[in-house]
Each structure stands twice: as C-alpha cells, then as structure tokens.
Amino acid sequence: MAASRDDRRRAHRGTDFLASAGDAVRALIGGFVMQIGPTCAGEDRLLYVEIVSPPTGYTTRVLYVSPRQRPGVTMDAGAAIGRAQDLAARCPGGMTNRIHVEFTGRRGARLAPLRC
C-alpha cells in the first residue's frame, strides 16, 4: 500500500530509496531524458529527471536529483543521471535524505521499480 499525505487526498505514487546527499543516482532504464523540472509548483531547488524508453514504452521519473544530464540526451540503463539532493538541508527536521522513483508502463500504469 502506498504511503499517503495530506489526509489521504494525495497518494504517494512511487518508491523511496534512502540516499545520502551527493550519492550518484543512476538511470533505471535506457532511453532519453524527456524533461527536468521542479518536484512541485513553486519549488525551484528540488528537481526530478524523467527518462523515456520508446522501444519499451517505460518512463521513469526520479525525484530529488541534481541533474548531470539535460533534456534530449540519450543514455543507457545504469548511466549517471545526477546526484542525490540534500533534503535535510532543505527541510530541516522533516525529511530523510532519499530519492523517489516513479515507474510507468506503456499505457501509463504505475509499476513497482523492484519488480521490473
């Protein structure tokens, strides 16, 4: 069951993995960087990287990453996409350092990253 926030008005639609600030973050799938952006409206420091694999139809979005790549870059699975950001510095006392991974299939169905 996914964790919930905001009194269950918004579901936690991914998997969190503990990461220390500065840890290398690697691509789960080969493909191209579709976009890089803020994790939420009004937040310009905490970023995500989205990678799309046209042959498989998979998309992965990794949050809390200082990107090393830019949109349009093609990369292999396992290639470095950036470094884990320091959430504890951004949200003192409220967030454990981690990355958040969302993985979707061909028709937009949410998939568990550890099962793919």
MDAnalysis code that builds the backbone (N, CA, C; Angstrom):
import MDAnalysis as mda
import numpy as np

u = mda.Universe.empty(348, n_residues=116, atom_resindex=np.repeat(np.arange(116), 3), trajectory=True)
u.add_TopologyAttr("name", ["N", "CA", "C"] * 116)
u.add_TopologyAttr("resid", np.arange(1, 117))
u.add_TopologyAttr("resname", ["MET", "ALA", "ALA", "SER", "ARG", "ASP", "ASP", "ARG", "ARG", "ARG", "ALA", "HIS", "ARG", "GLY", "THR", "ASP", "PHE", "LEU", "ALA", "SER", "ALA", "GLY", "ASP", "ALA", "VAL", "ARG", "ALA", "LEU", "ILE", "GLY", "GLY", "PHE", "VAL", "MET", "GLN", "ILE", "GLY", "PRO", "THR", "CYS", "ALA", "GLY", "GLU", "ASP", "ARG", "LEU", "LEU", "TYR", "VAL", "GLU", "ILE", "VAL", "SER", "PRO", "PRO", "THR", "GLY", "TYR", "THR", "THR", "ARG", "VAL", "LEU", "TYR", "VAL", "SER", "PRO", "ARG", "GLN", "ARG", "PRO", "GLY", "VAL", "THR", "MET", "ASP", "ALA", "GLY", "ALA", "ALA", "ILE", "GLY", "ARG", "ALA", "GLN", "ASP", "LEU", "ALA", "ALA", "ARG", "CYS", "PRO", "GLY", "GLY", "MET", "THR", "ASN", "ARG", "ILE", "HIS", "VAL", "GLU", "PHE", "THR", "GLY", "ARG", "ARG", "GLY", "ALA", "ARG", "LEU", "ALA", "PRO", "LEU", "ARG", "CYS"])
u.atoms.positions = np.array([
    [0.842, -1.177, 0.000],
    [0.000, 0.000, 0.000],
    [0.889, 1.243, 0.000],
    [0.554, 2.199, -0.818],
    [1.337, 3.433, -0.919],
    [1.102, 4.309, 0.301],
    [2.151, 4.998, 0.704],
    [2.009, 5.966, 1.793],
    [1.144, 7.116, 1.301],
    [0.440, 7.741, 2.219],
    [-0.395, 8.868, 1.801],
    [0.026, 10.126, 2.533],
    [-0.364, 11.239, 1.969],
    [-0.073, 12.542, 2.542],
    [-1.352, 13.353, 2.516],
    [-1.346, 14.489, 3.185],
    [-2.483, 15.412, 3.111],
    [-3.797, 14.732, 3.473],
    [-3.820, 13.968, 4.571],
    [-5.042, 13.268, 4.990],
    [-5.631, 12.421, 3.871],
    [-4.777, 11.759, 3.129],
    [-5.152, 10.835, 2.045],
    [-5.758, 11.517, 0.820],
    [-5.544, 12.804, 0.676],
    [-6.009, 13.490, -0.534],
    [-5.041, 13.274, -1.690],
    [-3.781, 12.980, -1.381],
    [-2.774, 12.771, -2.421],
    [-1.975, 11.513, -2.083],
    [-1.959, 10.574, -2.987],
    [-1.251, 9.311, -2.758],
    [0.240, 9.464, -3.036],
    [1.013, 8.653, -2.381],
    [2.455, 8.561, -2.608],
    [2.638, 7.540, -3.718],
    [2.894, 7.988, -4.925],
    [2.854, 7.133, -6.115],
    [4.236, 6.696, -6.591],
    [5.027, 6.213, -5.703],
    [6.346, 5.768, -6.103],
    [7.001, 4.987, -4.986],
    [8.295, 4.785, -5.130],
    [9.087, 4.069, -4.145],
    [10.238, 4.959, -3.728],
    [10.457, 5.066, -2.418],
    [11.563, 5.857, -1.889],
    [12.741, 4.944, -1.580],
    [13.940, 5.427, -1.881],
    [15.179, 4.719, -1.582],
    [16.079, 5.664, -0.803],
    [16.566, 5.224, 0.355],
    [17.472, 6.063, 1.133],
    [18.700, 6.404, 0.304],
    [19.136, 7.635, 0.411],
    [20.325, 8.100, -0.310],
    [20.946, 9.223, 0.493],
    [22.235, 9.243, 0.564],
    [22.937, 10.362, 1.199],
    [23.099, 11.472, 0.182],
    [23.076, 12.703, 0.661],
    [23.289, 13.843, -0.237],
    [24.603, 13.653, -0.986],
    [24.554, 13.798, -2.300],
    [25.749, 13.657, -3.126],
    [25.957, 12.275, -3.711],
    [25.174, 11.279, -3.262],
    [25.300, 9.938, -3.846],
    [24.986, 9.986, -5.340],
    [25.697, 9.179, -6.119],
    [25.393, 9.068, -7.547],
    [24.030, 8.409, -7.718],
    [23.238, 8.945, -8.632],
    [21.929, 8.379, -8.967],
    [22.014, 7.911, -10.415],
    [21.586, 6.672, -10.660],
    [21.740, 6.069, -11.982],
    [20.385, 5.777, -12.626],
    [20.385, 5.771, -13.948],
    [19.167, 5.514, -14.717],
    [18.717, 4.069, -14.544],
    [17.431, 3.879, -14.317],
    [16.875, 2.532, -14.217],
    [16.643, 1.913, -15.585],
    [16.432, 2.764, -16.580],
    [16.163, 2.287, -17.939],
    [17.020, 3.072, -18.926],
    [17.280, 2.463, -20.066],
    [17.918, 3.193, -21.153],
    [16.860, 3.975, -21.908],
    [17.227, 5.106, -22.432],
    [16.282, 5.938, -23.169],
    [16.834, 7.337, -23.314],
    [15.938, 8.312, -23.352],
    [16.404, 9.692, -23.431],
    [15.758, 10.521, -22.330],
    [16.479, 11.557, -21.925],
    [15.965, 12.461, -20.897],
    [14.864, 13.296, -21.536],
    [13.649, 13.081, -21.088],
    [12.493, 13.789, -21.629],
    [12.380, 15.182, -21.026],
    [12.530, 15.244, -19.687],
    [12.437, 16.548, -19.038],
    [13.102, 16.538, -17.676],
    [13.427, 17.741, -17.239],
    [13.954, 18.003, -15.903],
    [13.116, 19.146, -15.364],
    [12.688, 19.035, -14.125],
    [11.852, 20.105, -13.597],
    [11.753, 20.073, -12.092],
    [11.028, 21.029, -11.534],
    [10.848, 21.089, -10.084],
    [9.904, 19.985, -9.607],
    [10.131, 19.502, -8.397],
    [9.300, 18.421, -7.859],
    [7.875, 18.871, -7.574],
    [7.673, 20.158, -7.336],
    [6.318, 20.677, -7.133],
    [6.299, 22.169, -7.469],
    [5.105, 22.687, -7.678],
    [4.945, 24.098, -8.050],
    [5.575, 25.003, -6.997],
    [6.308, 25.990, -7.452],
    [6.938, 26.941, -6.551],
    [8.251, 26.468, -5.958],
    [8.671, 25.262, -6.293],
    [9.918, 24.694, -5.766],
    [10.947, 24.657, -6.884],
    [11.974, 25.486, -6.781],
    [12.961, 25.523, -7.858],
    [14.277, 24.849, -7.495],
    [14.391, 24.340, -6.278],
    [15.650, 23.711, -5.867],
    [15.602, 22.187, -5.863],
    [14.454, 21.608, -5.553],
    [14.329, 20.152, -5.560],
    [13.807, 19.732, -6.930],
    [14.592, 18.903, -7.621],
    [14.323, 18.612, -9.031],
    [14.075, 17.132, -9.292],
    [13.484, 16.859, -10.453],
    [13.322, 15.491, -10.937],
    [13.937, 15.385, -12.327],
    [14.247, 14.139, -12.699],
    [14.705, 13.808, -14.049],
    [13.773, 12.718, -14.567],
    [13.225, 12.916, -15.763],
    [12.327, 11.928, -16.369],
    [12.994, 11.332, -17.599],
    [13.042, 10.006, -17.645],
    [13.655, 9.280, -18.759],
    [12.587, 8.420, -19.423],
    [12.557, 8.450, -20.747],
    [11.580, 7.699, -21.534],
    [12.325, 6.707, -22.427],
    [11.802, 5.488, -22.497],
    [12.345, 4.457, -23.383],
    [11.305, 4.136, -24.450],
    [11.394, 4.742, -25.645],
    [10.395, 4.480, -26.689],
    [10.230, 3.002, -27.063],
    [11.314, 2.202, -27.158],
    [11.112, 0.802, -27.551],
    [10.263, -0.001, -26.556],
    [10.401, 0.287, -25.267],
    [9.668, -0.482, -24.252],
    [8.385, 0.211, -23.816],
    [8.322, 1.525, -23.996],
    [7.173, 2.286, -23.515],
    [7.267, 2.655, -22.049],
    [8.385, 2.325, -21.397],
    [8.561, 2.655, -19.985],
    [8.993, 4.104, -19.812],
    [8.559, 4.687, -18.701],
    [9.002, 6.015, -18.282],
    [9.373, 5.929, -16.812],
    [10.478, 6.551, -16.451],
    [10.843, 6.630, -15.043],
    [11.101, 8.084, -14.690],
    [10.642, 8.464, -13.523],
    [10.867, 9.820, -13.013],
    [11.541, 9.664, -11.658],
    [12.712, 10.281, -11.510],
    [13.473, 10.204, -10.271],
    [13.513, 11.599, -9.658],
    [12.998, 11.712, -8.436],
    [12.925, 12.997, -7.748],
    [14.073, 13.169, -6.767],
    [14.379, 14.422, -6.497],
    [15.414, 14.854, -5.547],
    [16.809, 14.557, -6.087],
    [17.011, 14.954, -7.346],
    [18.275, 14.734, -8.049],
    [18.805, 16.059, -8.591],
    [20.090, 16.321, -8.363],
    [20.773, 17.419, -9.063],
    [21.233, 16.826, -10.385],
    [20.587, 17.203, -11.490],
    [20.842, 16.521, -12.757],
    [22.232, 16.763, -13.325],
    [22.758, 15.699, -13.921],
    [24.036, 15.768, -14.633],
    [23.773, 15.849, -16.135],
    [22.595, 15.425, -16.541],
    [22.226, 15.379, -17.952],
    [21.281, 16.529, -18.277],
    [20.913, 16.645, -19.531],
    [19.955, 17.669, -19.963],
    [18.921, 17.008, -20.873],
    [17.766, 17.624, -21.048],
    [16.745, 17.034, -21.910],
    [17.284, 16.746, -23.313],
    [16.866, 15.594, -23.849],
    [17.284, 15.185, -25.185],
    [18.467, 14.240, -25.205],
    [19.214, 14.164, -24.110],
    [20.384, 13.289, -24.045],
    [19.922, 11.831, -23.982],
    [20.552, 10.979, -24.799],
    [20.273, 9.544, -24.778],
    [21.250, 8.882, -23.820],
    [20.748, 7.922, -23.042],
    [21.609, 7.259, -22.064],
    [21.238, 5.791, -21.908],
    [22.198, 5.011, -21.432],
    [21.991, 3.593, -21.159],
    [21.511, 3.409, -19.729],
    [20.846, 2.288, -19.469],
    [20.498, 1.935, -18.093],
    [21.790, 1.858, -17.287],
    [21.782, 2.398, -16.101],
    [22.962, 2.394, -15.240],
    [23.835, 3.624, -15.368],
    [23.580, 4.454, -16.378],
    [24.365, 5.687, -16.549],
    [23.988, 6.690, -15.459],
    [24.952, 7.495, -15.058],
    [24.698, 8.504, -14.023],
    [23.783, 9.595, -14.562],
    [22.703, 9.867, -13.825],
    [21.813, 10.968, -14.218],
    [22.029, 12.192, -13.338],
    [22.713, 11.997, -12.211],
    [22.976, 13.125, -11.322],
    [23.345, 12.656, -9.932],
    [23.172, 13.551, -8.974],
    [23.500, 13.273, -7.572],
    [22.282, 13.532, -6.694],
    [22.155, 12.742, -5.639],
    [21.046, 12.919, -4.697],
    [21.157, 14.283, -4.021],
    [20.023, 14.958, -3.918],
    [19.994, 16.272, -3.287],
    [19.912, 16.135, -1.766],
    [20.235, 17.213, -1.066],
    [20.224, 17.220, 0.396],
    [18.866, 17.703, 0.899],
    [17.969, 16.768, 1.144],
    [16.628, 17.114, 1.611],
    [16.636, 17.620, 3.043],
    [17.534, 17.090, 3.860],
    [17.599, 17.515, 5.257],
    [17.951, 18.994, 5.355],
    [18.792, 19.488, 4.464],
    [19.153, 20.911, 4.473],
    [17.978, 21.764, 4.001],
    [17.203, 21.241, 3.070],
    [16.062, 21.983, 2.518],
    [14.875, 21.978, 3.473],
    [14.676, 20.860, 4.164],
    [13.526, 20.694, 5.064],
    [14.023, 20.189, 6.413],
    [14.702, 21.035, 7.207],
    [15.302, 20.592, 8.468],
    [14.290, 19.910, 9.384],
    [14.676, 18.744, 9.883],
    [13.848, 18.018, 10.827],
    [12.626, 17.355, 10.227],
    [12.430, 17.466, 8.921],
    [11.202, 16.942, 8.355],
    [11.356, 15.906, 7.269],
    [12.523, 15.808, 6.652],
    [12.681, 14.861, 5.547],
    [13.979, 14.082, 5.683],
    [13.874, 12.789, 5.480],
    [15.047, 11.931, 5.429],
    [15.605, 12.006, 4.013],
    [16.920, 12.067, 3.892],
    [17.520, 12.091, 2.553],
    [17.189, 10.803, 1.822],
    [16.715, 10.976, 0.586],
    [16.295, 9.846, -0.224],
    [16.114, 10.302, -1.662],
    [15.892, 9.346, -2.541],
    [15.368, 9.644, -3.873],
    [14.001, 8.970, -3.952],
    [13.165, 9.483, -4.808],
    [11.812, 8.952, -5.002],
    [11.720, 8.545, -6.466],
    [11.288, 7.313, -6.724],
    [11.240, 6.788, -8.085],
    [9.802, 6.435, -8.460],
    [9.364, 6.960, -9.597],
    [8.068, 6.605, -10.177],
    [8.346, 5.919, -11.509],
    [7.681, 4.804, -11.742],
    [7.940, 3.980, -12.919],
    [6.606, 3.659, -13.569],
    [6.447, 3.985, -14.833],
    [5.188, 3.717, -15.525],
    [5.429, 2.903, -16.789],
    [4.418, 2.131, -17.153],
    [4.484, 1.280, -18.330],
    [3.889, 1.946, -19.554],
    [3.745, 1.157, -20.579],
    [3.310, 1.628, -21.896],
    [2.012, 2.416, -21.850],
    [1.054, 2.005, -21.076],
    [-0.246, 2.683, -21.032],
    [-0.406, 3.566, -19.799],
    [0.689, 3.930, -19.187],
    [0.646, 4.817, -18.028],
    [0.386, 4.124, -16.707],
    [0.334, 2.787, -16.708],
    [0.121, 2.046, -15.466],
    [1.348, 2.182, -14.574],
    [1.130, 2.434, -13.300],
    [2.235, 2.531, -12.346],
    [2.809, 1.144, -12.093],
    [4.131, 1.059, -12.106],
    [4.833, -0.192, -11.880],
    [5.752, -0.033, -10.681],
    [6.016, -1.134, -9.990],
    [6.955, -1.120, -8.871],
    [8.364, -1.292, -9.430],
    [9.289, -0.348, -9.159],
    [10.635, -0.428, -9.738],
    [11.379, -1.714, -9.412],
    [11.120, -2.302, -8.264],
    [11.850, -3.507, -7.877],
    [11.317, -4.760, -8.557],
    [10.181, -4.669, -9.232],
    [9.592, -5.834, -9.894],
    [9.815, -5.828, -11.399],
    [10.458, -4.824, -11.932],
    [10.606, -4.697, -13.390],
    [11.959, -5.173, -13.861],
])
